[in-house]
């Protein structure tokens, strides 16, 4: 009996001693003492300085009509600080905030175009070391400056600044219009031999930006037409699309209204530097070649008829397979088996017959092969960026990791020969089999 009492006493003693050695909450802060930074933008500044732009989440009064969990637009503009490093800018940010700046809720990091083209590695170091920067933070490249994107970003639906990054990333995963890249993915690609990466590309749409400026001017006053009730100043100031050509590039998409910032396409990294930009259509092709997209919507042109579009939905049967033969030159053969659902036949031509279906599969397959091959040649040969990465498929051909690391993969890619076989099969023609005909 006395032995059990001794054991209980020792257990209680060690539990009390262990509790004294724990850190506890001596450094805790209340929510009312913290300013949560949700977006961080980095731009290159003169004399080796860096411009850090912060977007602060401003909680809204729960008693307001809009309800809790939202942000107030009042004083919610971006804060830009010039400093010698990111750490210094984080410290100086507290000089203009009534609360302590906290990055534990950071959702997006945006690199400006000039900074990304010169190399992000010097600015990546503090982002990886500081414990408040989670490795699941989304990384983005701006087509202009990071401040330009943060200042013009006006979401249409999402009211919570903390959820905007996750919501936009969900759109990218479902549509493939832009890749989704996290801080961990970027750092891993930079450190891994023979591997590169793509990041989402943001760009301010100039047409929408001008349209918003015109709307703000019109709201200040304007003469109304007595017959139609429309504002004449708005009619003059609102810029129509006019002869603006259709584009998939971020910042150049022909549209008015909505968020002034386009998230479309990708920035191509070679090492820690951006070397090229892709539009949204090329980003979808990249996702198919990478194997990260199961379904994608595409429009192709039937050049044998009236040169009108055919819309299809692609479904990947299985991940793409890469067959690489090392040598001089390197031969790369890509197999990309896919099914297709027809969702639009603009010309009204009937492809239901056996010959019509074979014709459709033939030109769809040919156009898809051409675009995929052109994209791979652009990335691997012209840009020298293995962001698929194809190098993962040659690793089994080396006996040791050292031999793989020493292989001149980037040098041999300059003269590589690439062949793509998409193996596309049309399975379904939508809920209406035959086209609508005018009597």
N, C-alpha and C positions, 0 to 999 in steps of 0.2 A: 504493500500500500504506500509506504513512504517513498518507494522508488518512483511511482507514478506521480506523486506530488512534486518530487524533484524535477521530473521531466516537464510537467506543466509549468513549473516556475521558470525553468530555463527557456521554454518556448516563449512565455510572456516577456521575459527579459530581452531575448534576441529580437522579438517583434518591436518592442519599444526602441531598442537601439537602432534597428534598421530604419524606423520612421524618422529618427533624428538625422540620419545621413541623407535623406531624400531632399531634393531641392525645394519642393513645395511650391507655393505661389507667391513668393516674395516679390516677383517682378510683374505681377499681373496688372492689367489695365482694364478699366471699365470701357464699355462700348462708347460711352459719352466722352471718353478721352482719346479716341482714335479717329483718324481720318483715313478711310480705306481708299487706296489707289487701285482703280480697276483697269486702267490702260496706261502703258508706258511707251513713249515714243523716243527714239534716238536719232539725232541728225548730226551731221558733221558740221563743225564750226571752225572759224579761222584759228590759226596758231595752235593747232593740235587740241583744241577744246572740243567739247561735245555739248550739244543742246538737248536737254532732257525735258520732254513734255509729259505732264501728268494729267490724267482725268480723274477727278475725285468724285466719289459717290456721295451725294448730298441726300441724306434720308429725309423723307417727307413726313409731315406731321400726321400721326395715325388718326387724328380727329378730323382730317380734311375729307372732302367728298370723294377723292380718288382712292382712298383706302391706304392701308399700310403697305410697306415694302417697296414703295416707289421713290423716285428721286425728284427733287424739286429743280426746275430749270434755273432758278434764281442762283446767280453766282456759280454756275456749274460749268463755266468755260475752262478751257485747258490752261494749265500753268506751265510756262517754259522757263527753264533755268539753264544758264550757261555755266559750265564748271569744267574742271580738269579731268574729272572721272565721273562715272555713274554714282559711286559711293558719295562723292562730295556733293553732287546734285541732290541726292536723297537727303543729305543733312541740311542743305540750304533750303530745301522745300519747307522745312518747319518754320522758316522765318516769315512765311506769308500765310500759314494755316493756324487756326486757333486750336487745333488738336495735333497730336503726334501722328506723323505720316506712317502708315502701316501698309506693307505690301503682301500680307498674307492672303488677301482676296484678289490679287492681281490676276486678270484673265487673259490679257493680250499684250504682247510686246511687238512694236512696229519699228522696223528699221527703215530709215530714209534711203532713197535711191543712191545718192552719192556715197553715203557711209557704207552701204552694202556692196557697192562696186569697188570700194577701196579696201574692204576686208572688215569683217565683224569680230574677228578673234580678240582684239584688245578690249572690246566692249562686252564680250561674252564671259570673260573671266569672273567678274563680280556677280553676274547673274547665276552662275553655277555654284559659287561658294556661299553666298548669303542664304541663310536657312529660310527666310521668308519667301524666296523665289521658288515656287513649286516647279518640279520638272514637267508637269502637265500643263504649263502655261502655253497658249497658242502663240506661235511665232509667225509674223507677217512681214512682207516687204511692201513699201509704198512706191508707187510709180513717180511720185514727186517727193515731198518731204513728209515726215511722220506727223509733224504739227498740222500740215494742211489736211491730212486725212482725219486726224482726231477732231479738229475744229469743225469740219464740214460733216462729220458723221452724225446723221439724224435718223435714228431707227423709226420705221413705220409702225411696228407692232409692239416690240419689246420695250417695256417701261423700266425694267430693272437693269441698271448698268452692270450688275454682277452676272446676269444671265445672257447678255448680248453675245459674248464670245462663244459660249456653248451653243447658242441657237444658230449662229452663223456657221459654226463647225458642223452642226447637224445637216445644214443645207448642202455643204460641200461633200459630206459622206454619202448623201442620198443621190445627188445629181452628178457629181464628178466635175462640176464647173470649175472647181479649184481644189487643190489638195489640202489636206489637213495635216499640219506639221506642229509637233510639240517641241519644247525646249530640249527634252531628252533626245528626240530624234535628230535634231540639228547637231547637238554636241557629239552624238555617237557617229554620225556620218562624217564629221570633220576629223575625228580621231581614227576612224577605220580606214585601212589602206584600200585604194581602188574603189571607193564609194563616194558618191555625192548625193545631193538631195534637192528637192523642189519645195518651195514654200508658197503659200497663197499670195496673190498679188492684189493690192488695193489701189484704186485710182479715182480721183475726183472727176465726176462727169461734168464737163464744162457747160453742156447744154442745160442740164438740170440746175447747175449752180447759177447760171444766168436767169433761168426761169424763176428760181426762188428769190433772186434779187429783184426781179420785175414784180413779183407778187408782193414783196414787202413795200416797194415804192407805191404800188397801186393801193395797198391798204391804208396808206397815209392820206389818200384822197384822190378823187378823179371824177371827171364828168361822166354822168350816166346818160345813155341814149334813152329818150323818152318813149320810144316805140318798143324796143326789145328789152330795155332794162339792164343792158350790159354796160360795163364800164369801158369807155373808149380808150382810156389810158392803158387798161389791161390788154385790149385788143392790139395796141401798138407795141407794147413792151414785151409781151409773151413771145419768145422766139419759136416759130414753128420748126419742125424737123427739116422742112424744105427739101433740098437736094442732098441731105446728109445720107451717106451710104451706110448700109447695114454693116455692123462690125461686132466681133466677139472680144475685142481688146478692152481691158479695164480702162475706164476713163473716156472711151470713144464709142460706147454703145449708144445707138440712136434711140433715145427715149427722153421723155419729159416726165416730171413728177417722181415721187418716191424718194428714197434715200439718195442724197447727192453723191455718195461714195459707191462705186462699183466694186464688188468683190468677185473678180472673174480672172481666170488664167493663173499663171504661176511664174515665179522667179527662179531661174536656173542657177544653181550654185556649182562652182568648181572650187573645191576646197572651202575656204571661208569667204569667197568673193562671188558676187552675182555677175554672170557673163551674158545672160540672155533673158528675154521675157517670152512667155507663151500666152496665146489667147485662150479663151474658154473652150473652144472646140478642140484645140490641141491638148488642153488639160484633160479633157475626157478621154482622148486617145491614149494619153500617157497612163491614165488610171486603168484602162483596159489592158495595156501592155504590162503594167506593174502588177496587175492581179488584184487590185484593191477595190474594184467596182464590179458589181454583179449585173446591174441594169443601166442602160444608157439610151437616151433619145438622140436620134440623128436625122438629118435631112440630106438626101442625095439627089442628084439630077440625072434623069433619064435622057441622055444626049442623043439617043436614036429617034426620039419622037419630037415632042414640042418643047424640049428643053425645060420641062417643068419638074418640080420637086416631088419626091416620094419620101414620106416620113415613116420611120421605122423605130421600134424599140428593140434594142439588142439585149440578149440574155446570154451571159457566158456559161457554157456547159461545164467547163472545168478551168482551172487556172492555166494561163499560157505556159507553154513549154519552150525552153531555149536549148538549142543544140549548137554547140560551139566547137569548132575545129581550130586549135591553135596552130599557128604557122605564120608565114609571111606571103600573102596577107592572112588575116584572121577571117574565117567564115562564120557568120552568125545566121542561123535559120530559126525563125519564130513560128510556132504553130499556135493559132488563136481560134479554137472552135467556138462558134456562137450560133444561137438561134435568133430569129428575127420575127417580130410581129409587125405587120403593116398597119399603120394608123392614119395614113393620109396618102391619097393618090391624086395630086392636083390636076393632072391632065384628064382624068376620067377614063383612062384606058383600062380595059379589062385584062388582068393578068391571071385569071383563074384557070385558064387552059394549061396543059402540061408544058407546051412550048413557051407560053407567056411567063409561067413561073420560073422555068429554067433561064429565060432571058433576064428576068428580074434578078435572080440570084447571081447571074454572071456579071452584070454591070455593077451590082452592089458590092459583090466580092472584090471586083477589080478596083473600084474606087477606094474601098476600105484598105485594101492591100497597099495601094499607092500612097495614101495619106499616112498610114502607119510606118511604112518604109521611109518616107520622106522625113517624118518626125524622128525616127531613130537615127537616121543619117545626120540630121541637124544636131541632135543631142550628143551622140557619140563621136562623130567625126569633126563637125564644124566647131561645136562648143567644147569638145573634149571633156564632157561631163557624163559620167556613168551614174545617172540618178535612178536607173531602173531598180537595182543595179544588176547588170549582166555579169559582173565579176563573181557574183555568188555561185553562178553555174559552172565556173571553171575551177573552183576551189578543189573539188574531188580529183582533179587531174594532177595535183601536186602532193608529194609524199609528206611534206612538212609545211608548217605555217610560215616558216622563214623563207622557204622557196617561193611560196605564193606571194609574200610581201615584196620580194626582190624581183619578181617578174615585171618587165616593162609593159604593163597593160595599157597605160595611157598612150605610150608611144606607138604600140601596135594598132590601137584603135583608129589612128589617123588614116590608115589604108584598109580598114575593114570592109568586107563585102557583106551586105545585109539582104536577107530575103524574108518576106513575111507572107504567110499563108493563113488567111483568116478562117477559111472553111465555113462560110456563112450559109445557113439553111433557113429559108422562109417557111415557117410552120403555120402561122395563122394570119388571116386577112381582116381582123377586127370583127366587130359585131354585125357588120353589114358586108356581105360577100361581094356583091356586084355594085359597080359605081352608079351614082344617080345620073339619069339621062334626061335631057330637056326634050319634051315632045314638040 
